Amino acid sequence: MMIVRLPPPWALLHRPNTAVRVFSLLTSPPSTAVVYDEHGPPDAVCKVKELPPVRIKDDDVCVRLLAAPINPSDINRIQGVYPVRPPLPAVGGYEGVGEVHSIGSAVKGLSPGDWVIPSPPSSGTWQTYVVKDQNVWHKIEKSTPMEYAASITVNPLTALRMLEDFVDLKPGDAVVQNGATSIVGQCLVQLARVRGIRSINIIRDRAGSDEAKEKLINLGADQVFTESQLEVKNVKSLLADVPEPALGFNCVGGNAASLVLKFLKQGGTMVTYGGMSKKPITVSTSSFIFKDLSLRGFWLQKWMSSDKAKECRVMIDYLLSLARESKLTYEMELVAFNEFQSALDKALGKLGSQPKQVIKF
Ligand SMILES: NC(=O)c1ccc[n+]([C@@H]2O[C@H](COP(=O)([O-])OP(=O)(O)OC[C@H]3O[C@@H](n4cnc5c(N)ncnc54)[C@H](OP(=O)(O)O)[C@@H]3O)[C@@H](O)[C@H]2O)c1
């Protein structure tokens, strides 16, 4: 029997005339990743580990991650309370931006050095190298600020869709929202402004709420109230020249959701997309009988089901262009990967209100 000894992959990489065989044996570099083997408190179950190289198949693209945010849904996936979760063990993260490192032999339209985002997003962005099929990756302009490229899908796209998909709004109309300091909230203010829609914003009472109010006004918010400022008999008496809103957004629940409902006009709609306070929504009987309010929900992951993938990329390009022109801005803190644990603590709210944490690899 003849034994054929193949040279190791790295030896082939340096032989110029072996291109076809090189591709079939190409592997990624080892990846440093935030891995969880079980569900639980993220600060207890997440470990930074070295993962072995992965084979790059003909249609695969190996991407060196540049940045990825820590979103509330990432936390929920790790806790095991999100409805759709990657199988264990899993690498954290769901969106991010990276640079193409190497490509399989059948890849078209992408070259090493290009910037790409997974679109629709997919699990496993908290690591230094990811290998996925070419269809996963959407090429973006390299002039985009890295932290915006990393975070453009989950929150800004949610804000865009929620403004478009529930009520037919016209310039001059108004919307109301709680959790206005969130990234979704900041995006809603600005995307509404781009369409001439005014916004009424509710934030929680906390240290720094005056500063948070001022920041939202600078982004284009028409009115900003803390929850305690709305402890009045008739919240609509505070509306000044802003019309009664037909559409409201709720990412908090509890009292903050009741306040959104109070602002809504007859026949208005409240869209719930998050539950940051973990408190239920309570709706008075009269809200249904006398105001005929509608309660709806939005979940981006469902909306982005594969038939929306193409449309989704057009919207992402639009949002990225706004970010490049500084027409869409939001607060973020870029944190070095070796400080992941402290970024996670901030994202978990252990240090009070903090800007969105974006890991820089
Ligand atoms: N349904 C969907 O498809 C979808 C898509 C994207 C996001 N979301 C949800 O949208 C929400 C916001 O996400 P994000 O990434 O934009 O948020 P973020 O930038 O990480 O900010 C967190 C927000 O939650 C507020 N918050 C934190 N703990 C709270 C508490 N105990 N009570 C009240 N408010 C609290 C913060 O207020 P302070 O500024 O006062 O700290 C801040 O406004 C999350 O619930 C997320 O899961 C849902």
The ligand as a Gaussian input file, in Angstrom:
#p B3LYP/6-31G(d) Opt

LIG

0 1
 N      -37.861000      43.161000      19.851000
 C      -36.778000      43.321000      19.152000
 O      -36.644000      42.836000      18.024000
 C      -35.656000      44.137000      19.729000
 C      -34.603000      44.564000      18.938000
 C      -33.620000      45.370000      19.518000
 C      -33.699000      45.691000      20.871000
 N      -34.717000      45.197000      21.601000
 C      -34.877000      45.511000      23.014000
 O      -34.857000      46.909000      23.136000
 C      -34.425000      47.261000      24.427000
 C      -33.333000      48.312000      24.304000
 O      -32.185000      47.729000      23.693000
 P      -30.884000      48.624000      23.436000
 O      -29.768000      47.745000      23.010000
 O      -31.284000      49.760000      22.579000
 O      -30.639000      49.135000      24.909000
 P      -29.311000      49.753000      25.529000
 O      -28.777000      50.763000      24.590000
 O      -28.452000      48.643000      25.972000
 O      -29.894000      50.531000      26.785000
 C      -30.583000      49.900000      27.809000
 C      -31.822000      50.730000      28.112000
 O      -32.604000      50.096000      29.093000
 C      -32.855000      50.982000      30.168000
 N      -32.919000      50.183000      31.383000
 C      -32.002000      49.325000      31.849000
 N      -32.442000      48.721000      32.961000
 C      -33.677000      49.222000      33.207000
 C      -34.653000      49.016000      34.221000
 N      -34.443000      48.133000      35.212000
 N      -35.795000      49.717000      34.165000
 C      -36.003000      50.584000      33.169000
 N      -35.129000      50.818000      32.168000
 C      -33.984000      50.155000      32.201000
 C      -31.690000      51.933000      30.168000
 O      -32.031000      53.120000      30.798000
 P      -30.933000      54.089000      31.452000
 O      -30.331000      54.904000      30.353000
 O      -31.714000      54.901000      32.392000
 O      -29.914000      53.201000      32.114000
 C      -31.497000      52.103000      28.656000
 O      -32.446000      53.005000      28.137000
 C      -33.981000      45.968000      25.092000
 O      -35.043000      45.488000      25.876000
 C      -33.765000      45.040000      23.914000
 O      -33.890000      43.684000      24.255000
 C      -35.701000      44.427000      21.067000

